[in-house]
Amino acid sequence: MNTNANNFYTVEEVASLLKVHPNTVRGWIRQGKLNAIKINTLTRIREADLEIFMKPFKGRASDKTGAATRYKG
């Protein structure tokens, strides 16, 4: 991603990028973990906010699909 404050993603687009269910993304937004804005009834995530959210996860081990591996402790 090339950070640009004018780029916005839908909840579904973020879910697809992170390989999670859209309800997971909505939960992160409700919990305040991922910043989002409401435009009337639409929820949008700025690309810059997505980059900030993903920063702690960069460099973690991943499987063949590129999705972060889960701890199985």
C-alpha positions in Angstrom: 0.0 0.0 0.0 1.2 3.5 -0.8 0.0 5.6 2.0 -2.3 8.4 0.8 -4.7 10.2 3.2 -7.3 10.4 0.4 -7.5 6.6 -0.1 -10.4 4.9 1.7 -11.3 1.2 2.1 -14.7 -0.4 2.8 -15.0 -2.8 5.7 -15.2 -5.6 3.2 -12.1 -4.5 1.4 -10.1 -4.4 4.6 -11.4 -7.9 5.6 -10.3 -9.3 2.2 -6.9 -7.7 2.5 -6.4 -9.1 6.0 -8.1 -12.4 5.3 -10.7 -12.1 8.1 -14.5 -11.8 8.2 -16.0 -8.3 7.8 -17.5 -8.7 11.3 -14.0 -9.0 12.7 -13.1 -5.7 11.1 -16.3 -4.1 12.5 -15.3 -5.5 16.0 -11.9 -3.8 15.8 -13.6 -0.6 14.9 -16.1 -0.8 17.8 -13.2 -1.7 20.2 -11.2 1.4 19.0 -8.4 -0.8 17.6 -8.9 0.4 14.0 -10.0 4.0 13.2 -12.8 4.5 10.8 -15.2 7.2 9.7 -18.9 7.1 9.1 -20.3 8.9 6.0 -24.0 8.8 6.4 -24.5 5.0 6.7 -21.2 4.0 5.1 -18.1 3.1 7.2 -14.8 3.8 5.6 -11.2 3.2 6.8 -8.4 5.6 5.7 -5.4 3.9 4.2 -3.2 5.7 6.7 -5.2 4.3 9.6 -5.0 0.8 8.1 -1.2 1.1 7.9 -1.0 2.2 11.5 -3.2 -0.7 12.6 -1.1 -3.2 10.6 2.3 -1.9 11.8 2.6 -4.1 14.9 2.0 -7.2 12.7 4.6 -6.4 10.0 7.3 -9.0 9.8 5.4 -11.8 11.5 5.6 -15.3 10.2 3.1 -16.1 7.5 1.8 -19.2 5.7 1.7 -19.7 2.0 -1.3 -17.4 1.5 0.5 -14.6 3.2 -2.0 -14.5 6.1 -0.5 -14.2 9.6 -0.1 -17.5 11.3 -2.0 -18.1 14.6 -0.3 -18.9 17.8 -1.2 -22.5 18.8 0.3 -22.5 22.3 
